[in-house]
Amino acid sequence: MRICVDAGHGGSDPGTVNPWTGAREKDITIRYALDLAAELERGGARIIMTRQHDIFVPLSRRCNIANTGVKHNAGRSDLFLSIHVNGVENPAAKGWEIWTSPGPTNSDILATLIYNEVDAEYHDLHMRPDWSDGDPDKEGKLRVLMGTWMPAVLIELGFIRNSGDLANMLDPEWQWRMVQAIARGVWRYAERR
């Protein structure tokens, strides 16, 4: 199985930034993406990454890497996982969420399996599901979800302006547990194929 792991933002695009601590989304996402890629590779997946360093990669290029594997001569990815951090002005906003493109697709199944694993791992984590269509993912016309040709999810680890979420995201043990939970969801999806 080929899996494209996308670390959101990078280089000249820091993503969302915590105004009090200076923590940047691009730095958090690359750490999680690299660890997730390593964990999935240990499980036998062939990994394609949109970035492995602090560089800017346009959204269209990220989709192209996933769709063609051109960056790695690897061929089209079977799954696309994009890692992000939420950023809204309100520091009370908190929680973990997962996004897919609109409509019923295999992405919904992947998102549900990942959601279930994260929810089981963290009994006290504030989850932000949208059950209005029968599954926990939120749906949106996000560029990397709309432009990829395989099951694709975008994971928001938490809110960078929320002190609790930020402390969790920066904690190495929390990070390890999150990576493990996401990977378990991916393997559960792979078992269905």
Order of alpha helices (4+ residues) and beta strands (2+ residues): beta-alpha-beta-alpha-beta-beta-alpha-beta-alpha-beta-alpha-alpha
